[in-house]
């Protein structure tokens, strides 16, 4: 049973809480920007608006009544033009109550203040005596004797803010209600398939690989997770089956030679110790079985080292043709005693760079495999196809072939196309797995093709430059 930390919270709870926090943050920002800082933001916006109009007039550099009418009307602001201390233009036609000429500034006319300053542009804030509200004024000089004053009143927003505050209470209640409702349904929708996956994962952890993970939601990440877990479940099921096969087969392969060694040793001790010929035959059998046992243990150790990356390759320049010929020479006993035929299209001077001992092991295991599964004609073919930049080495038998669905599993330890254990004529059943690991360590491409008339294993080796 899994030990779940008491401090951990469910996904449903976390989604729910995060959504509430998110809604609360939105409400806080609304309060800050819409209520507390509304007056400041309103004043900033109006100031920017007046400055924009002032810059347009300043860039024009000449008095133009139609231009000023258009600016005043489109922007809803007051504009006055003064020449020789006389008002020559006023936009009061568009903006009722736009009386700015007599607004004081510290006891003097603000127009005279700007004209006497000698500046080209000036901004200031005044209090409109007619409406007792603030006004933003931007004054510009468009030529030597013509000045334009742009004014925008700052309407008090206190009453608006009071209304917003009352309205905000309702907004808070509505937003919190929606957050609670939406958070509940979202958390439930997201957490429900994950809870199902958790139950399936517990089944899988307890060895039940038939557990399926839900993949029919409308959430892509959850569907992808479900598919990944289903794939993991299938692979674990295959691994578990291979593990059981491995234990069964290794146990069988260890027990058989040990049983024979014990039996023949007892026979020598009790029966044939006085008969030299029989004694020698029995001792030879013990030696053969010991060699088989040593081969099995060696293959298990080699495979373990390869899979744990404990082997360092000794790369050197080697002649592949010589290696193949030397290996085939070792099988001459099978030619004589069991009429095996090894057909090799010899290609001299095949120079490659690889670990000599490991490549010998690859070829030895592939030829052993072909011997094991070849047809009644006892033929094994070794071919080398020369390409522009590489050699393709092929080892082919004439047996019944491998089913298409089984091909992807043949590189696994002790995998057989028939589940019933069949003892190899030579080898240990770990050969193809060792081949796979050695070739991957060399970064050589490899593969297998099969039909009803035989199977071909191949691997590719780059040419020596």
C-alpha positions in Angstrom: 0.0 0.0 0.0 1.4 3.4 -0.9 2.3 5.8 1.9 0.7 9.2 1.1 2.1 12.2 2.9 -0.5 13.7 5.2 0.5 17.2 4.1 -0.3 16.5 0.4 -3.6 17.8 -1.0 -5.8 16.3 -3.7 -5.8 17.8 -7.2 -9.4 18.7 -6.8 -8.6 20.7 -3.7 -5.6 22.5 -5.3 -7.5 23.4 -8.5 -10.4 24.7 -6.3 -8.1 26.8 -4.1 -6.0 28.2 -6.9 -9.1 29.4 -8.8 -10.3 31.1 -5.6 -6.9 32.8 -5.1 -6.9 33.9 -8.8 -10.4 35.4 -8.5 -9.4 37.2 -5.3 -6.3 38.7 -7.0 -8.5 39.9 -9.9 -10.8 41.6 -7.4 -7.9 43.2 -5.5 -6.5 44.7 -8.8 -10.0 45.9 -9.7 -10.3 47.7 -6.3 -6.8 49.3 -6.7 -7.3 50.5 -10.3 -11.0 51.2 -10.5 -11.6 52.8 -7.1 -8.5 53.8 -5.2 -6.6 55.2 -8.2 -9.5 56.2 -10.4 -9.0 60.0 -9.8 -5.3 59.8 -10.4 -5.7 57.7 -13.6 -8.5 60.0 -14.8 -6.2 63.1 -14.3 -3.3 61.3 -16.0 -5.5 60.5 -19.1 -6.9 64.0 -19.4 -3.4 65.5 -19.1 -2.1 63.2 -21.8 -5.1 64.1 -24.0 -4.5 67.9 -23.7 -0.8 67.4 -24.4 -1.5 65.5 -27.5 -3.8 68.2 -28.9 -1.2 70.9 -27.8 1.6 69.1 -29.8 -0.6 68.9 -32.9 -1.3 72.6 -32.7 2.4 73.3 -32.1 3.4 71.3 -35.1 1.0 73.2 -37.3 2.9 76.5 -36.5 0.0 78.7 -37.8 -3.4 79.8 -36.8 -6.2 77.8 -38.5 -9.8 78.2 -37.3 -11.1 75.1 -39.1 -8.3 73.0 -37.7 -9.0 74.2 -34.1 -12.7 73.6 -34.5 -12.0 70.0 -35.6 -9.7 69.3 -32.6 -12.1 70.8 -30.1 -15.1 68.9 -31.5 -13.3 65.5 -31.8 -11.7 65.7 -28.4 -14.4 67.5 -26.4 -12.0 70.1 -25.0 -11.9 73.9 -24.8 -9.5 75.8 -27.1 -8.9 79.6 -27.1 -6.6 81.5 -29.5 -5.2 84.9 -28.4 -3.4 87.5 -30.6 -2.2 90.8 -29.3 -3.9 90.1 -26.0 -7.3 89.7 -27.7 -9.3 86.5 -28.0 -9.6 85.7 -31.7 -11.0 82.2 -31.4 -13.0 80.3 -28.7 -14.5 76.8 -28.9 -17.4 77.6 -26.6 -19.7 76.8 -29.4 -18.8 73.1 -29.1 -18.3 73.0 -25.3 -20.9 74.9 -23.3 -19.5 76.5 -20.1 -16.0 76.6 -21.6 -15.2 80.0 -20.1 -11.5 80.0 -19.3 -10.4 83.6 -20.1 -10.8 84.9 -16.6 -9.6 82.0 -14.6 -7.0 83.4 -12.1 -3.5 82.0 -11.4 -2.1 83.2 -8.2 -3.8 86.6 -8.6 -3.0 87.2 -12.3 -4.4 86.2 -15.7 -2.9 82.8 -16.6 -2.8 83.9 -20.3 -0.6 86.9 -19.4 1.5 84.6 -17.3 2.3 82.3 -20.2 2.8 85.1 -22.7 5.2 86.9 -20.4 7.1 83.7 -19.7 8.6 83.6 -23.2 8.2 79.8 -23.4 6.9 77.9 -26.4 4.8 75.5 -24.3 3.6 75.2 -20.8 1.3 73.0 -18.7 -0.4 74.0 -15.5 -3.4 73.1 -13.4 -6.0 75.7 -12.2 -9.3 75.8 -10.4 -12.3 76.9 -12.6 -14.0 79.7 -10.7 -17.3 79.0 -12.4 -17.6 75.3 -11.6 -15.2 75.0 -8.7 -13.4 72.1 -10.4 -9.8 71.6 -11.5 -8.8 72.2 -15.1 -5.7 71.0 -17.0 -4.3 73.7 -19.3 -1.7 73.4 -22.0 -0.5 76.7 -23.6 1.4 76.8 -26.8 3.0 79.6 -28.9 2.4 79.2 -32.6 4.0 82.4 -33.8 5.4 85.7 -32.5 2.0 87.1 -31.4 -0.5 84.2 -31.5 -1.0 81.9 -28.5 -3.4 78.9 -28.1 -4.7 77.6 -24.7 -6.2 74.1 -24.5 -8.2 73.3 -21.4 -9.9 70.2 -20.1 -12.0 70.2 -17.0 -11.4 67.5 -14.4 -14.9 66.5 -13.4 -15.1 65.4 -9.7 -15.5 61.6 -9.6 -16.4 61.2 -5.9 -20.0 60.3 -6.7 -18.9 57.9 -9.4 -16.5 56.2 -7.0 -19.3 55.9 -4.4 -21.5 54.1 -6.9 -18.6 51.9 -8.0 -17.9 50.9 -4.3 -21.5 49.9 -3.9 -21.4 48.0 -7.2 -18.1 46.4 -6.3 -19.8 44.5 -3.4 -22.1 42.8 -5.8 -19.2 42.1 -8.2 -17.3 40.4 -5.3 -20.3 38.2 -4.5 -20.9 37.3 -8.1 -17.2 36.6 -8.9 -16.8 34.4 -5.8 -19.9 32.5 -6.5 -18.8 31.8 -10.1 -15.3 30.9 -8.9 -16.7 28.4 -6.4 -19.0 26.9 -9.0 -16.6 26.8 -11.9 -13.7 25.6 -9.6 -15.9 22.8 -8.3 -16.7 21.5 -11.8 -13.2 22.0 -13.3 -11.5 20.3 -10.3 -14.0 17.4 -10.5 -13.6 17.0 -14.3 -9.8 17.1 -14.1 -9.4 14.9 -11.0 -11.9 12.2 -11.8 -9.9 10.5 -14.6 -6.7 10.9 -12.6 -8.3 9.2 -9.6 -9.2 6.3 -11.9 -5.7 6.2 -13.2 -4.4 6.1 -9.7 -6.5 3.0 -8.9 -5.3 1.4 -12.2 -1.7 2.3 -11.2 -2.1 0.5 -7.9 -3.4 -2.6 -9.7 -0.3 -2.5 -12.0 2.0 -2.0 -9.0 0.5 -5.1 -7.4 1.3 -7.1 -10.6 -2.0 -6.9 -12.3 -0.9 -5.7 -15.8 -4.4 -6.1 -17.2 -5.3 -2.7 -15.6 -6.3 -0.1 -18.2 -5.9 3.6 -18.0 -8.7 5.9 -19.2 -7.9 7.8 -22.4 -11.3 9.1 -23.5 -11.3 12.5 -21.8 -11.2 15.9 -23.7 -7.9 16.9 -21.9 -4.9 16.1 -24.2 -2.3 15.8 -21.3 -4.5 13.3 -19.5 -5.1 11.3 -22.6 -1.4 11.3 -23.4 -0.7 10.2 -19.8 -3.2 7.4 -20.1 -1.8 6.2 -23.4 1.8 6.3 -21.9 0.7 4.3 -18.9 -1.1 1.8 -21.0 2.0 1.3 -23.1 4.1 1.0 -19.9 1.7 -1.6 -18.6 2.0 -3.6 -21.8 5.8 -3.4 -21.7 5.9 -4.4 -18.1 3.7 -7.3 -18.8 6.1 -8.5 -21.6 9.1 -7.9 -19.3 7.5 -9.9 -16.5 6.8 -12.7 -18.9 10.3 -12.6 -20.2 11.6 -12.6 -16.6 9.7 -15.7 -15.9 10.9 -17.3 -19.1 14.5 -16.3 -18.2 14.3 -17.8 -14.8 12.8 -21.0 -16.2 15.3 -21.3 -19.0 18.4 -20.4 -17.0 17.3 -22.8 -14.3 16.8 -25.5 -17.0 20.1 -24.8 -18.7 22.0 -24.8 -15.3 20.2 -27.9 -14.0 20.8 -30.0 -17.1 24.6 -29.9 -17.2 24.9 -30.0 -13.4 22.7 -33.1 -13.3 24.8 -34.7 -16.1 28.1 -33.8 -14.4 26.9 -35.2 -11.1 25.6 -38.4 -12.8 28.7 -39.1 -14.8 31.0 -38.3 -11.9 29.1 -40.8 -9.7 29.4 -43.3 -12.6 33.1 -42.9 -12.8 33.4 -43.2 -9.0 31.2 -46.2 -8.6 31.2 -48.1 -11.9 33.8 -47.2 -14.6 36.8 -46.2 -12.6 38.5 -49.6 -13.5 37.5 -49.4 -17.2 39.8 -46.9 -18.9 37.7 -46.5 -22.1 34.4 -46.0 -20.3 36.0 -43.8 -17.7 37.5 -41.5 -20.3 34.1 -41.3 -22.2 32.4 -40.3 -19.0 35.1 -37.8 -18.1 34.8 -36.3 -21.6 31.0 -35.9 -21.1 31.7 -34.2 -17.8 34.2 -31.8 -19.6 31.7 -31.1 -22.4 28.9 -30.3 -19.9 31.3 -28.1 -17.8 32.2 -26.2 -21.0 28.5 -25.7 -21.7 27.9 -24.5 -18.2 30.9 -22.2 -18.5 29.5 -20.8 -21.8 26.1 -20.1 -20.2 27.6 -18.3 -17.2 29.9 -16.4 -19.5 27.0 -15.2 -21.6 25.0 -14.2 -18.6 28.0 -12.2 -17.3 28.7 -10.6 -20.7 25.0 -9.6 -21.1 25.0 -8.1 -17.7 28.1 -6.1 -18.4 26.8 -4.9 -21.8 23.4 -3.8 -20.3 25.1 -1.9 -17.4 27.6 -0.2 -19.8 30.6 -1.7 -18.0 32.4 -2.7 -21.2 34.8 -0.4 -22.9 35.3 -1.2 -26.6 38.9 -1.7 -27.9 38.5 -0.2 -31.4 41.1 -1.3 -33.9 41.5 -1.9 -37.6 40.4 -5.5 -38.4 39.9 -7.7 -41.5 36.3 -9.0 -41.3 37.0 -11.7 -44.0 39.7 -13.3 -41.8 37.4 -13.3 -38.8 34.6 -15.0 -40.6 36.9 -17.7 -42.1 38.4 -18.4 -38.6 34.9 -18.8 -37.1 33.7 -21.1 -39.9 36.8 -23.3 -39.4 35.6 -24.0 -35.8 32.4 -25.5 -37.3 34.2 -28.0 -39.5 33.2 -30.8 -37.1 29.5 -30.0 -38.0 30.4 -30.4 -41.7 31.8 -33.8 -41.1 29.5 -35.2 -38.5 26.1 -33.7 -39.4 26.5 -32.6 -43.0 26.1 -28.9 -42.4 26.9 -26.6 -45.3 28.3 -23.1 -44.8 28.0 -21.0 -48.0 30.2 -17.9 -47.8 30.8 -15.5 -50.6 34.3 -14.6 -49.6 35.3 -10.9 -50.1 39.0 -10.4 -49.3 40.4 -7.3 -47.5 37.3 -6.1 -45.7 38.9 -3.6 -43.5 36.7 -2.1 -40.7 37.2 -0.4 -37.4 35.6 -2.3 -34.4 36.3 -4.3 -31.3 37.7 -7.6 -32.7 36.6 -9.9 -29.9 33.1 -8.4 -29.7 32.5 -8.6 -33.5 33.7 -12.2 -33.3 31.1 -12.8 -30.6 28.4 -11.2 -32.8 29.2 -13.4 -35.8 29.6 -16.5 -33.7 26.1 -16.0 -32.1 24.4 -15.2 -35.4 25.9 -18.3 -37.0 24.9 -20.4 -34.0 21.4 -19.1 -34.3 21.3 -20.0 -38.0 22.5 -23.5 -37.2 19.8 -23.8 -34.6 16.9 -22.8 -36.9 18.0 -23.7 -40.4 16.0 -26.2 -42.5 16.5 -29.8 -43.2 19.1 -29.0 -45.9 21.4 -27.9 -43.0 22.5 -24.8 -45.1 23.7 -21.6 -43.5 24.6 -18.6 -45.8 27.1 -15.9 -44.9 27.0 -13.0 -47.3 28.8 -9.6 -47.5 27.3 -6.9 -49.6 29.6 -4.1 -50.5 28.1 -0.6 -50.8 29.8 2.8 -51.4 30.3 3.7 -47.8 29.6 0.5 -45.9 29.4 -3.3 -45.8 26.2 -5.2 -45.0 26.9 -8.6 -43.4 24.1 -11.1 -43.7 23.6 -14.5 -42.0 20.7 -16.5 -43.4 19.1 -19.9 -42.6 16.6 -21.9 -44.6 14.1 -22.6 -41.7 10.4 -21.8 -41.3 11.0 -18.2 -40.6 9.6 -15.9 -37.9 6.1 -14.6 -37.6 5.8 -10.9 -38.3 4.4 -10.2 -34.8 7.3 -12.0 -33.2 10.2 -10.2 -35.0 10.3 -7.2 -32.6 10.8 -9.6 -29.6 13.5 -11.9 -30.9 16.3 -9.7 -29.5 15.0 -10.2 -26.0 16.7 -12.6 -23.6 15.5 -16.2 -24.1 12.7 -15.2 -26.4 11.6 -18.1 -28.6 9.0 -18.2 -31.3 7.7 -21.3 -29.5 7.2 -20.8 -25.8 8.3 -24.3 -25.0 11.9 -24.3 -24.1 14.1 -25.9 -26.8 17.6 -26.5 -25.9 20.1 -25.1 -28.4 22.5 -27.4 -30.3 25.1 -24.8 -29.4 24.8 -21.6 -27.5 22.7 -20.5 -24.5 19.6 -18.7 -25.7 21.2 -15.3 -24.8 23.0 -14.9 -28.1 20.7 -12.5 -29.9 20.4 -10.2 -26.9 24.2 -10.1 -26.7 24.4 -9.3 -30.4 21.9 -6.5 -30.0 23.8 -4.9 -27.2 27.3 -5.2 -28.9 26.0 -3.7 -32.1 24.3 -0.8 -30.3 27.5 -0.2 -28.3 29.3 0.1 -31.7 26.4 2.3 -33.1 26.1 -0.2 -36.0 22.6 -0.5 -37.6 21.1 -4.0 -37.5 17.9 -5.9 -38.2 16.2 -9.0 -39.4 14.0 -10.0 -42.3 12.0 -13.3 -42.4 9.7 -15.3 -44.7 8.5 -18.8 -44.9 11.7 -19.9 -46.5 14.2 -18.6 -44.0 15.4 -15.7 -41.8 18.2 -13.3 -42.5 20.0 -11.4 -39.7 22.1 -8.4 -40.9 24.2 -5.6 -39.6 25.9 -2.7 -41.3 29.6 -1.7 -40.8 31.1 1.6 -42.1 34.1 1.2 -44.5 37.5 2.0 -43.1 38.6 5.3 -44.7 
